[in-house]
């Protein structure tokens, strides 16, 4: 391989990692801006949450369709289309003068993210899949972009909102998106497309089912977990998801061929990955609230306080996790990482009303960061590394859907329990801390459950026995 082609491979990785960074940042950058958006756009207290949920639900619900389109139309084409849609949604969200327009813009952004993410994974496997050592390094860099994007969103959202105004949290995507689109033809490979049809009925059923399930859990604290409305919504979600499975069985070219679940470790790794998201996202969310509402940090200071955790994750993912995965395999790292994450979150559950960052947050957050850095990439690799190359986009869509839905459901449940313990008692540090402690404890329990299930269900593989594949394509010269 020429030096020029080798350089292009790593430039391609930079573009793909930036896409992962921006897609994940889109879920967190709006957090600090929400009060200003509520005031300017007239959101109700209950309606404001959909600025966040519109993105997550659409993103998670359409990832399977994005994966299928990536396989059928070509990953590079779908990747570029996703960026065009994300830019359009960002413009709508930034220019919104009404609440419904803002929610629409966020939903369009979610569509863009659902196209970008599985296409990026397909391109990553196409470029680096033929060399297990390089694939481990590439996955480490790509995986590190996710937590970096989440924390950068909090930090950058505070800076833009404080020094400019809330529309800038969306405007920032426009120049970055245009620069990415300009780079696509030069550095990304033209992965071959396959013939087939698009299962739109299945896409509608699974998206509506997941959206209704998340909606039911989000609304349950207000409606009551045993109320008729909640039970009907959950029942409707179950019917839609069952219909999706039925459609997949009936079609010759379904959105998600059910045979893919016979792939070793795919089902088990997706369960574990959902629990990882259900533990990590609520912990990150409530840690930010504890810093601001109990310790009194401002938006900028809160983002800065999360940097040690983020830097730890990035450094370990890039410099350590890939090497450990090559030596020990995916299963031991997944189990160890989730157990360490549970330990760190358990430490955060001891945070005090009159505490301090150094004593109550720093050490425990670094332990949690260590656990996340050990678990994230091995769990993802366990889920996707054994599928056929032509179905890598589908597998990526499944695993990312699992993580997003697990995150949304985990956050909704943790929020309900935290609220019951006082997490909505603004101005009362003792009650707020009681609620946050409950959320951290729930997240720790979820991570511990994930470790147990990973130990029991994942088969793993012999250390160093990474599956070898021929490269699907090289970057365009």
FIKOL-638018 format. One record per residue (C-alpha): residue number from 1; residue in one letter; x, y, z. Coordinates in steps of 0.25 Angstrom, whole numbers, plus 2048, in hexadecimal, padded with zeros to 3 digits. Layout:
REM residues N
+-----+------+-----+-----+-----+
: seq : type :  c1 :  c2 :  c3 :
+-----+------+-----+-----+-----+
: NUM :    A :   X :   Y :   Z :
...
+-----+------+-----+-----+-----+
***
This chain:
REM residues 477
+-----+------+-----+-----+-----+
: seq : type :  c1 :  c2 :  c3 :
+-----+------+-----+-----+-----+
:   1 :    X : 800 : 800 : 800 :
:   2 :    X : 806 : 80E : 7FC :
:   3 :    X : 808 : 818 : 806 :
:   4 :    X : 7FE : 821 : 800 :
:   5 :    X : 7F3 : 817 : 801 :
:   6 :    X : 7F7 : 814 : 80F :
:   7 :    X : 7F6 : 823 : 813 :
:   8 :    X : 7E8 : 824 : 80C :
:   9 :    X : 7E4 : 818 : 815 :
:  10 :    X : 7E6 : 820 : 821 :
:  11 :    X : 7E1 : 82D : 81C :
:  12 :    X : 7D4 : 824 : 819 :
:  13 :    X : 7D4 : 820 : 827 :
:  14 :    X : 7D5 : 82E : 82C :
:  15 :    X : 7C8 : 832 : 823 :
:  16 :    X : 7C1 : 826 : 829 :
:  17 :    X : 7C5 : 829 : 837 :
:  18 :    X : 7C1 : 837 : 835 :
:  19 :    X : 7B3 : 832 : 831 :
:  20 :    X : 7B2 : 82A : 83D :
:  21 :    X : 7B6 : 835 : 846 :
:  22 :    X : 7AC : 83F : 83F :
:  23 :    X : 7A0 : 835 : 840 :
:  24 :    X : 7A2 : 832 : 84E :
:  25 :    X : 7A5 : 841 : 852 :
:  26 :    X : 797 : 844 : 84C :
:  27 :    X : 790 : 83C : 857 :
:  28 :    X : 798 : 845 : 862 :
:  29 :    X : 79B : 853 : 85C :
:  30 :    X : 78C : 858 : 85E :
:  31 :    X : 78C : 855 : 86E :
:  32 :    X : 791 : 862 : 873 :
:  33 :    X : 789 : 86A : 868 :
:  34 :    X : 77C : 864 : 86C :
:  35 :    X : 777 : 86F : 876 :
:  36 :    X : 77A : 87A : 86B :
:  37 :    X : 772 : 871 : 861 :
:  38 :    X : 767 : 86F : 86A :
:  39 :    X : 766 : 87E : 86C :
:  40 :    X : 767 : 883 : 85E :
:  41 :    X : 75F : 878 : 857 :
:  42 :    X : 754 : 876 : 862 :
:  43 :    X : 756 : 868 : 865 :
:  44 :    X : 74E : 862 : 871 :
:  45 :    X : 756 : 85B : 87C :
:  46 :    X : 751 : 84D : 877 :
:  47 :    X : 753 : 851 : 868 :
:  48 :    X : 761 : 856 : 86A :
:  49 :    X : 767 : 847 : 86C :
:  50 :    X : 763 : 845 : 85D :
:  51 :    X : 76E : 84E : 858 :
:  52 :    X : 777 : 842 : 85D :
:  53 :    X : 76E : 836 : 85B :
:  54 :    X : 76A : 83A : 84C :
:  55 :    X : 779 : 838 : 848 :
:  56 :    X : 77B : 82B : 851 :
:  57 :    X : 76E : 824 : 84D :
:  58 :    X : 76F : 827 : 83E :
:  59 :    X : 77E : 824 : 83E :
:  60 :    X : 77C : 817 : 845 :
:  61 :    X : 770 : 813 : 83E :
:  62 :    X : 776 : 815 : 830 :
:  63 :    X : 784 : 80F : 832 :
:  64 :    X : 77F : 802 : 82C :
:  65 :    X : 77A : 809 : 820 :
:  66 :    X : 787 : 810 : 81F :
:  67 :    X : 78F : 803 : 820 :
:  68 :    X : 786 : 7FD : 815 :
:  69 :    X : 788 : 809 : 80C :
:  70 :    X : 797 : 809 : 80E :
:  71 :    X : 798 : 7FA : 809 :
:  72 :    X : 78E : 7FC : 7FD :
:  73 :    X : 792 : 80A : 7F8 :
:  74 :    X : 7A1 : 80B : 7FC :
:  75 :    X : 7A7 : 810 : 809 :
:  76 :    X : 7AE : 81C : 804 :
:  77 :    X : 7A1 : 821 : 7FD :
:  78 :    X : 799 : 81F : 809 :
:  79 :    X : 7A3 : 825 : 812 :
:  80 :    X : 7A3 : 832 : 809 :
:  81 :    X : 794 : 832 : 809 :
:  82 :    X : 793 : 831 : 818 :
:  83 :    X : 79C : 83E : 819 :
:  84 :    X : 794 : 845 : 810 :
:  85 :    X : 787 : 842 : 818 :
:  86 :    X : 78E : 845 : 825 :
:  87 :    X : 792 : 853 : 81F :
:  88 :    X : 784 : 855 : 81B :
:  89 :    X : 77E : 852 : 829 :
:  90 :    X : 788 : 85B : 82F :
:  91 :    X : 784 : 866 : 827 :
:  92 :    X : 775 : 864 : 82A :
:  93 :    X : 778 : 862 : 839 :
:  94 :    X : 781 : 86F : 83A :
:  95 :    X : 777 : 877 : 832 :
:  96 :    X : 76A : 872 : 83A :
:  97 :    X : 761 : 87D : 840 :
:  98 :    X : 757 : 873 : 845 :
:  99 :    X : 758 : 866 : 84E :
: 100 :    X : 752 : 85D : 843 :
: 101 :    X : 75C : 862 : 839 :
: 102 :    X : 768 : 85F : 843 :
: 103 :    X : 763 : 851 : 845 :
: 104 :    X : 762 : 84F : 836 :
: 105 :    X : 770 : 854 : 834 :
: 106 :    X : 775 : 84A : 83F :
: 107 :    X : 76E : 83F : 839 :
: 108 :    X : 774 : 842 : 82B :
: 109 :    X : 782 : 842 : 832 :
: 110 :    X : 77E : 834 : 838 :
: 111 :    X : 77C : 82F : 82A :
: 112 :    X : 789 : 834 : 825 :
: 113 :    X : 790 : 82D : 831 :
: 114 :    X : 789 : 820 : 82E :
: 115 :    X : 78F : 820 : 820 :
: 116 :    X : 79D : 825 : 824 :
: 117 :    X : 7A0 : 81B : 82F :
: 118 :    X : 79E : 80D : 829 :
: 119 :    X : 7A4 : 812 : 81C :
: 120 :    X : 7B0 : 817 : 824 :
: 121 :    X : 7B2 : 809 : 82A :
: 122 :    X : 7B1 : 802 : 81D :
: 123 :    X : 7BC : 80B : 817 :
: 124 :    X : 7C4 : 809 : 823 :
: 125 :    X : 7C3 : 7FA : 821 :
: 126 :    X : 7C6 : 7FB : 812 :
: 127 :    X : 7D2 : 803 : 814 :
: 128 :    X : 7D9 : 7FC : 820 :
: 129 :    X : 7D1 : 7EE : 821 :
: 130 :    X : 7DC : 7E7 : 81A :
: 131 :    X : 7E7 : 7EA : 825 :
: 132 :    X : 7E2 : 7E6 : 833 :
: 133 :    X : 7ED : 7EE : 83A :
: 134 :    X : 7EA : 7FB : 832 :
: 135 :    X : 7DB : 7F8 : 834 :
: 136 :    X : 7DD : 7F8 : 843 :
: 137 :    X : 7E4 : 805 : 842 :
: 138 :    X : 7DA : 80B : 839 :
: 139 :    X : 7CF : 806 : 842 :
: 140 :    X : 7D5 : 80C : 84E :
: 141 :    X : 7D6 : 81A : 847 :
: 142 :    X : 7C8 : 819 : 842 :
: 143 :    X : 7C3 : 815 : 84F :
: 144 :    X : 7CA : 820 : 857 :
: 145 :    X : 7C3 : 82A : 84E :
: 146 :    X : 7B5 : 826 : 855 :
: 147 :    X : 7B8 : 82A : 863 :
: 148 :    X : 7C0 : 836 : 85E :
: 149 :    X : 7B4 : 83B : 856 :
: 150 :    X : 7AB : 839 : 862 :
: 151 :    X : 7B3 : 841 : 86C :
: 152 :    X : 7B8 : 84B : 861 :
: 153 :    X : 7A9 : 84E : 85F :
: 154 :    X : 7A7 : 852 : 86D :
: 155 :    X : 7B3 : 85B : 86D :
: 156 :    X : 7B1 : 861 : 860 :
: 157 :    X : 7A2 : 863 : 862 :
: 158 :    X : 7A5 : 86B : 86E :
: 159 :    X : 7AF : 874 : 867 :
: 160 :    X : 7A6 : 876 : 85B :
: 161 :    X : 79A : 879 : 863 :
: 162 :    X : 7A1 : 882 : 86D :
: 163 :    X : 7A9 : 88A : 864 :
: 164 :    X : 7A0 : 88A : 857 :
: 165 :    X : 792 : 884 : 857 :
: 166 :    X : 78B : 877 : 857 :
: 167 :    X : 78A : 876 : 848 :
: 168 :    X : 799 : 875 : 846 :
: 169 :    X : 798 : 867 : 84C :
: 170 :    X : 792 : 863 : 83F :
: 171 :    X : 799 : 86D : 836 :
: 172 :    X : 7A7 : 866 : 839 :
: 173 :    X : 7A2 : 85A : 832 :
: 174 :    X : 7A1 : 861 : 824 :
: 175 :    X : 7B0 : 865 : 822 :
: 176 :    X : 7B5 : 857 : 827 :
: 177 :    X : 7AB : 850 : 81F :
: 178 :    X : 7AF : 857 : 812 :
: 179 :    X : 7BD : 855 : 815 :
: 180 :    X : 7BA : 846 : 817 :
: 181 :    X : 7B3 : 845 : 80A :
: 182 :    X : 7BE : 84B : 802 :
: 183 :    X : 7C8 : 841 : 808 :
: 184 :    X : 7BF : 835 : 805 :
: 185 :    X : 7C3 : 832 : 7F6 :
: 186 :    X : 7D2 : 834 : 7F9 :
: 187 :    X : 7D4 : 82B : 805 :
: 188 :    X : 7C8 : 821 : 806 :
: 189 :    X : 7C7 : 814 : 7FE :
: 190 :    X : 7BC : 811 : 7F5 :
: 191 :    X : 7B7 : 804 : 7FB :
: 192 :    X : 7AF : 7FC : 7F2 :
: 193 :    X : 7A0 : 7FC : 7F3 :
: 194 :    X : 797 : 7F0 : 7F2 :
: 195 :    X : 78A : 7EE : 7EB :
: 196 :    X : 77D : 7ED : 7F3 :
: 197 :    X : 771 : 7F4 : 7F8 :
: 198 :    X : 76E : 7FD : 804 :
: 199 :    X : 764 : 7F8 : 80F :
: 200 :    X : 75D : 805 : 812 :
: 201 :    X : 751 : 7FE : 819 :
: 202 :    X : 75B : 7F8 : 822 :
: 203 :    X : 762 : 805 : 824 :
: 204 :    X : 755 : 80C : 828 :
: 205 :    X : 751 : 801 : 832 :
: 206 :    X : 75F : 800 : 839 :
: 207 :    X : 760 : 80F : 83A :
: 208 :    X : 752 : 811 : 83F :
: 209 :    X : 753 : 806 : 849 :
: 210 :    X : 760 : 80B : 84F :
: 211 :    X : 75B : 819 : 84F :
: 212 :    X : 74F : 815 : 856 :
: 213 :    X : 756 : 80D : 860 :
: 214 :    X : 760 : 818 : 863 :
: 215 :    X : 754 : 822 : 864 :
: 216 :    X : 74C : 819 : 86E :
: 217 :    X : 758 : 818 : 877 :
: 218 :    X : 75B : 827 : 876 :
: 219 :    X : 74D : 82A : 879 :
: 220 :    X : 74B : 81F : 884 :
: 221 :    X : 74F : 828 : 890 :
: 222 :    X : 744 : 832 : 88C :
: 223 :    X : 739 : 828 : 888 :
: 224 :    X : 73C : 81D : 892 :
: 225 :    X : 743 : 810 : 88F :
: 226 :    X : 737 : 808 : 891 :
: 227 :    X : 72D : 812 : 88A :
: 228 :    X : 725 : 80E : 87E :
: 229 :    X : 72C : 818 : 875 :
: 230 :    X : 73A : 812 : 879 :
: 231 :    X : 735 : 804 : 877 :
: 232 :    X : 72F : 807 : 86A :
: 233 :    X : 73B : 80E : 864 :
: 234 :    X : 744 : 803 : 869 :
: 235 :    X : 73A : 7F9 : 863 :
: 236 :    X : 73A : 800 : 856 :
: 237 :    X : 749 : 800 : 855 :
: 238 :    X : 749 : 7F1 : 858 :
: 239 :    X : 73F : 7EF : 84C :
: 240 :    X : 747 : 7F8 : 843 :
: 241 :    X : 754 : 7F1 : 846 :
: 242 :    X : 74D : 7E3 : 845 :
: 243 :    X : 748 : 7E8 : 837 :
: 244 :    X : 756 : 7EC : 833 :
: 245 :    X : 75B : 7DD : 836 :
: 246 :    X : 74F : 7D8 : 82E :
: 247 :    X : 752 : 7E0 : 822 :
: 248 :    X : 761 : 7DC : 823 :
: 249 :    X : 75D : 7CD : 823 :
: 250 :    X : 753 : 7CF : 817 :
: 251 :    X : 75C : 7D7 : 80D :
: 252 :    X : 767 : 7D2 : 804 :
: 253 :    X : 76F : 7DE : 806 :
: 254 :    X : 76C : 7E4 : 814 :
: 255 :    X : 772 : 7F0 : 81B :
: 256 :    X : 778 : 7E6 : 825 :
: 257 :    X : 77A : 7D8 : 821 :
: 258 :    X : 777 : 7D0 : 82D :
: 259 :    X : 782 : 7C6 : 82A :
: 260 :    X : 78C : 7D1 : 82E :
: 261 :    X : 789 : 7CE : 83C :
: 262 :    X : 78F : 7C0 : 83A :
: 263 :    X : 79D : 7C7 : 83A :
: 264 :    X : 7A5 : 7C3 : 846 :
: 265 :    X : 7A4 : 7CD : 851 :
: 266 :    X : 79B : 7D7 : 849 :
: 267 :    X : 78F : 7D6 : 852 :
: 268 :    X : 797 : 7D5 : 85F :
: 269 :    X : 7A0 : 7E0 : 85C :
: 270 :    X : 794 : 7E9 : 858 :
: 271 :    X : 78D : 7E6 : 866 :
: 272 :    X : 79A : 7EA : 86D :
: 273 :    X : 79C : 7F6 : 864 :
: 274 :    X : 78E : 7FB : 867 :
: 275 :    X : 791 : 7FA : 876 :
: 276 :    X : 79E : 801 : 874 :
: 277 :    X : 796 : 80D : 86E :
: 278 :    X : 78C : 80C : 879 :
: 279 :    X : 797 : 80D : 884 :
: 280 :    X : 7A0 : 818 : 87D :
: 281 :    X : 796 : 822 : 878 :
: 282 :    X : 78E : 824 : 885 :
: 283 :    X : 79B : 825 : 88D :
: 284 :    X : 7A1 : 82F : 883 :
: 285 :    X : 793 : 837 : 883 :
: 286 :    X : 792 : 837 : 893 :
: 287 :    X : 7A0 : 83A : 895 :
: 288 :    X : 79F : 847 : 88D :
: 289 :    X : 792 : 84A : 895 :
: 290 :    X : 79A : 848 : 8A2 :
: 291 :    X : 7A5 : 851 : 89E :
: 292 :    X : 79C : 85C : 89B :
: 293 :    X : 790 : 85B : 8A4 :
: 294 :    X : 797 : 856 : 8B1 :
: 295 :    X : 7A6 : 85A : 8B0 :
: 296 :    X : 7A2 : 867 : 8A9 :
: 297 :    X : 7AA : 866 : 89C :
: 298 :    X : 7A7 : 86F : 890 :
: 299 :    X : 7A5 : 869 : 883 :
: 300 :    X : 7B3 : 86C : 87E :
: 301 :    X : 7B9 : 867 : 88C :
: 302 :    X : 7B0 : 85A : 88B :
: 303 :    X : 7B6 : 857 : 87D :
: 304 :    X : 7C4 : 859 : 882 :
: 305 :    X : 7C2 : 850 : 88E :
: 306 :    X : 7BE : 844 : 885 :
: 307 :    X : 7CB : 846 : 87D :
: 308 :    X : 7D3 : 83D : 886 :
: 309 :    X : 7C9 : 831 : 883 :
: 310 :    X : 7C9 : 834 : 874 :
: 311 :    X : 7D8 : 834 : 873 :
: 312 :    X : 7D9 : 828 : 87B :
: 313 :    X : 7D0 : 820 : 871 :
: 314 :    X : 7D6 : 825 : 865 :
: 315 :    X : 7E4 : 822 : 869 :
: 316 :    X : 7E1 : 814 : 86E :
: 317 :    X : 7D8 : 811 : 862 :
: 318 :    X : 7E3 : 816 : 858 :
: 319 :    X : 7F0 : 811 : 860 :
: 320 :    X : 7EB : 805 : 868 :
: 321 :    X : 7DE : 7FE : 864 :
: 322 :    X : 7E2 : 7FA : 856 :
: 323 :    X : 7EE : 7F3 : 85B :
: 324 :    X : 7E7 : 7EC : 867 :
: 325 :    X : 7DC : 7E7 : 85E :
: 326 :    X : 7E6 : 7E1 : 854 :
: 327 :    X : 7ED : 7DA : 860 :
: 328 :    X : 7E1 : 7D6 : 868 :
: 329 :    X : 7D5 : 7D6 : 85F :
: 330 :    X : 7C8 : 7DD : 860 :
: 331 :    X : 7C1 : 7D6 : 86B :
: 332 :    X : 7CB : 7D8 : 877 :
: 333 :    X : 7CC : 7E7 : 874 :
: 334 :    X : 7BC : 7E8 : 873 :
: 335 :    X : 7BA : 7E1 : 880 :
: 336 :    X : 7C6 : 7E9 : 887 :
: 337 :    X : 7C2 : 7F6 : 881 :
: 338 :    X : 7B3 : 7F5 : 885 :
: 339 :    X : 7B7 : 7F1 : 893 :
: 340 :    X : 7C1 : 7FD : 895 :
: 341 :    X : 7B6 : 806 : 88F :
: 342 :    X : 7AC : 801 : 89A :
: 343 :    X : 7B7 : 803 : 8A4 :
: 344 :    X : 7B9 : 812 : 8A0 :
: 345 :    X : 7AA : 815 : 89F :
: 346 :    X : 7A8 : 80F : 8AD :
: 347 :    X : 7B3 : 819 : 8B2 :
: 348 :    X : 7AB : 824 : 8AB :
: 349 :    X : 79F : 820 : 8B3 :
: 350 :    X : 7A6 : 824 : 8C0 :
: 351 :    X : 7A6 : 833 : 8BB :
: 352 :    X : 7A2 : 83C : 8C7 :
: 353 :    X : 79A : 849 : 8C7 :
: 354 :    X : 7A5 : 851 : 8CC :
: 355 :    X : 7B0 : 84A : 8C4 :
: 356 :    X : 7BB : 84E : 8BB :
: 357 :    X : 7C0 : 84A : 8AD :
: 358 :    X : 7CD : 845 : 8B2 :
: 359 :    X : 7C7 : 83C : 8BD :
: 360 :    X : 7B9 : 838 : 8B7 :
: 361 :    X : 7BB : 838 : 8A8 :
: 362 :    X : 7CA : 837 : 8A3 :
: 363 :    X : 7CE : 829 : 8A8 :
: 364 :    X : 7C1 : 822 : 8A6 :
: 365 :    X : 7BF : 828 : 898 :
: 366 :    X : 7CD : 824 : 894 :
: 367 :    X : 7CA : 815 : 898 :
: 368 :    X : 7BD : 816 : 890 :
: 369 :    X : 7C5 : 81B : 884 :
: 370 :    X : 7CF : 810 : 885 :
: 371 :    X : 7C3 : 806 : 885 :
: 372 :    X : 7BD : 80D : 879 :
: 373 :    X : 7CA : 80D : 871 :
: 374 :    X : 7CC : 7FE : 874 :
: 375 :    X : 7BD : 7FA : 870 :
: 376 :    X : 7B9 : 802 : 864 :
: 377 :    X : 7C1 : 7FE : 859 :
: 378 :    X : 7C2 : 7EF : 85D :
: 379 :    X : 7B3 : 7EE : 85E :
: 380 :    X : 7B1 : 7F5 : 850 :
: 381 :    X : 7BB : 7EC : 84A :
: 382 :    X : 7B5 : 7DF : 850 :
: 383 :    X : 7A8 : 7E4 : 849 :
: 384 :    X : 7AD : 7E7 : 83B :
: 385 :    X : 7BA : 7E0 : 839 :
: 386 :    X : 7B4 : 7D2 : 835 :
: 387 :    X : 7A9 : 7D7 : 82B :
: 388 :    X : 7AB : 7D5 : 81C :
: 389 :    X : 7B2 : 7E1 : 816 :
: 390 :    X : 7A6 : 7E4 : 80D :
: 391 :    X : 79D : 7E6 : 81A :
: 392 :    X : 7A7 : 7EE : 822 :
: 393 :    X : 79E : 7FA : 820 :
: 394 :    X : 792 : 7F3 : 825 :
: 395 :    X : 799 : 7EE : 831 :
: 396 :    X : 79E : 7FC : 834 :
: 397 :    X : 790 : 801 : 833 :
: 398 :    X : 78B : 7F6 : 83D :
: 399 :    X : 796 : 7F9 : 847 :
: 400 :    X : 795 : 808 : 847 :
: 401 :    X : 786 : 807 : 847 :
: 402 :    X : 788 : 7FE : 854 :
: 403 :    X : 791 : 808 : 85A :
: 404 :    X : 788 : 814 : 857 :
: 405 :    X : 77B : 80D : 85C :
: 406 :    X : 782 : 808 : 868 :
: 407 :    X : 787 : 816 : 86B :
: 408 :    X : 779 : 81C : 86A :
: 409 :    X : 772 : 812 : 872 :
: 410 :    X : 77D : 812 : 87D :
: 411 :    X : 77C : 821 : 87E :
: 412 :    X : 76D : 821 : 87F :
: 413 :    X : 76D : 816 : 88A :
: 414 :    X : 778 : 81D : 891 :
: 415 :    X : 771 : 82A : 890 :
: 416 :    X : 764 : 825 : 896 :
: 417 :    X : 76B : 81E : 8A2 :
: 418 :    X : 774 : 82B : 8A4 :
: 419 :    X : 768 : 834 : 8A4 :
: 420 :    X : 760 : 82B : 8AE :
: 421 :    X : 76C : 82D : 8B7 :
: 422 :    X : 76D : 83C : 8B5 :
: 423 :    X : 775 : 83F : 8A9 :
: 424 :    X : 76B : 84A : 8A5 :
: 425 :    X : 76C : 852 : 8B2 :
: 426 :    X : 774 : 85D : 8AC :
: 427 :    X : 77B : 865 : 8B7 :
: 428 :    X : 77B : 85A : 8C1 :
: 429 :    X : 788 : 854 : 8C0 :
: 430 :    X : 785 : 848 : 8CA :
: 431 :    X : 779 : 844 : 8C2 :
: 432 :    X : 780 : 846 : 8B5 :
: 433 :    X : 78C : 83D : 8B9 :
: 434 :    X : 782 : 832 : 8BE :
: 435 :    X : 77C : 832 : 8B0 :
: 436 :    X : 78A : 832 : 8A9 :
: 437 :    X : 78F : 827 : 8B3 :
: 438 :    X : 783 : 81E : 8AF :
: 439 :    X : 786 : 820 : 8A0 :
: 440 :    X : 795 : 81D : 8A2 :
: 441 :    X : 791 : 811 : 8AA :
: 442 :    X : 788 : 80C : 89F :
: 443 :    X : 792 : 80E : 894 :
: 444 :    X : 79C : 806 : 89C :
: 445 :    X : 792 : 7FB : 89E :
: 446 :    X : 790 : 7FB : 88F :
: 447 :    X : 79F : 7FA : 88C :
: 448 :    X : 7A1 : 7EF : 896 :
: 449 :    X : 795 : 7E7 : 88F :
: 450 :    X : 79C : 7EA : 882 :
: 451 :    X : 7A9 : 7E4 : 887 :
: 452 :    X : 7A2 : 7D7 : 88C :
: 453 :    X : 79B : 7D5 : 87F :
: 454 :    X : 7A7 : 7D7 : 877 :
: 455 :    X : 7AE : 7CD : 87F :
: 456 :    X : 7A3 : 7C3 : 87E :
: 457 :    X : 79F : 7C5 : 86F :
: 458 :    X : 7AB : 7CA : 867 :
: 459 :    X : 7B3 : 7BF : 861 :
: 460 :    X : 7BF : 7C8 : 85E :
: 461 :    X : 7CA : 7C3 : 856 :
: 462 :    X : 7D8 : 7BE : 858 :
: 463 :    X : 7E2 : 7CA : 85A :
: 464 :    X : 7E8 : 7CF : 84D :
: 465 :    X : 7DF : 7C7 : 845 :
: 466 :    X : 7D8 : 7D3 : 83E :
: 467 :    X : 7D0 : 7CF : 832 :
: 468 :    X : 7D8 : 7D2 : 825 :
: 469 :    X : 7D2 : 7D8 : 81A :
: 470 :    X : 7D6 : 7DD : 80C :
: 471 :    X : 7D5 : 7EC : 80B :
: 472 :    X : 7C8 : 7F0 : 803 :
: 473 :    X : 7CE : 7FC : 7FD :
: 474 :    X : 7D9 : 806 : 7FE :
: 475 :    X : 7D8 : 815 : 7FF :
: 476 :    X : 7D6 : 81C : 7F1 :
: 477 :    X : 7E3 : 820 : 7EC :
+-----+------+-----+-----+-----+
***
